[in-house]
Amino acid sequence: MHTPLLPLVLLFSVPLSALCQAIPRNSSNSSSSSNVTIKGCGRDLDPVYRFLCDRRAAWGIVLETLASSGFLFSVGLLLGLLLWALWICSSSRSQRSSIGGTVACMSMFLLATAGIFAITFSFIVRLTPQTCPTRLFLFSVLFALAFACLLARCLALLGFAAARGWGEVALALALFAVQVVISTQWLIVVLVRDGRPCEYSQEEFVMLQIYVLCLLAVACVLSVHFLYRCCFTYSYGYAGGARQQSRAQAGMLCLTLLLSACIWVVWIAMLVKGNPEVERRPRWDDPALCVALVANGWVLLLGHGLAQIAGFCRGEAKSKDIPLSFAGWTSPCAEVPGLTSTNDGKDNGSFESDSESRRGPEQRLRSPYESEIDTDRDYTIPRPQTTNYLEPYDEY
């Protein structure tokens, strides 16, 4: 096994081994009996919810704690982003069109991340006809929304015209809608038309995530391309600080997507091949999905949610400097409409010579050829003429 995947495998194997030690192999029927007292839970608790409080299977308690904290952190970060955006828009009207699309896309991403933490509880609770549609529909839909926002963000950073401004939000919603249609169609075909109970194989569950995997793969390729362009190409349009910020943003985005791809490879391998080989198919399936949800949720939250919002807020704060005014750089000309000249012939009086300042008003220099000059003729040198006063040098 490759070395980068070893920590992820260990992360999955620890709660799974705890579950294996906590539940005997022949206890599937006995655990459903109401006479069994579960340590840490009440006697009247439905056995379906036993892993929410069972101290012998501590993986449920640990994962629900991490999922709850991640959900609260995501909601808090979302509220902070919205309040900051309202404050920026109220203080500067010119910032509304520039940050509106990015704030909306980041808000959708944080909503998807909060939903990923929330559906962890549907996998901690045992599979029932009530939790089955939630698992099948929301798992793929929420990850599709998160990866669609990341893909749209990559396209916006690469400079695609379709992903600029509010186009980023429209692109993310369009990519997200495809998975909504796929999941809805699958539920209608399996649950409504066939009239079957909510029974599915793990292979069918993985097949339902093919479109989500495509979004993740394309986003990974684009993020690597953006990181390469930031690190190995030079652009005169970026200053030193902006270039460093662009590199940090590209690095965090690429790291987030690559870690998410590794998590998906591990949980799919364990769900399809690993658990049947070690003969832990029914008991390790739900814990593997729970660990995948919590781990990927925290990767998305810290890698893109927190890091990108911090960089975005810092960049907008630096961009609020007063722009340079070039109004006084253009010399007034009588031929240009709306411009009048107030100069009397001497723009700077400090360069007047002493002899000229002492010369009286009646003194005047005369040319010896003044009598031969015809005052009715025009002796001026012809110059190129243009009517483009805004860009006077474009026609030369």
Summary of the structure (lengths in Angstrom):
residues: 396
radius of gyration: 34.6
end to end distance: 67.7
largest distance: 130.2
contacts: 1054
relative contact order: 0.09
helix: 68%
strand: 0%
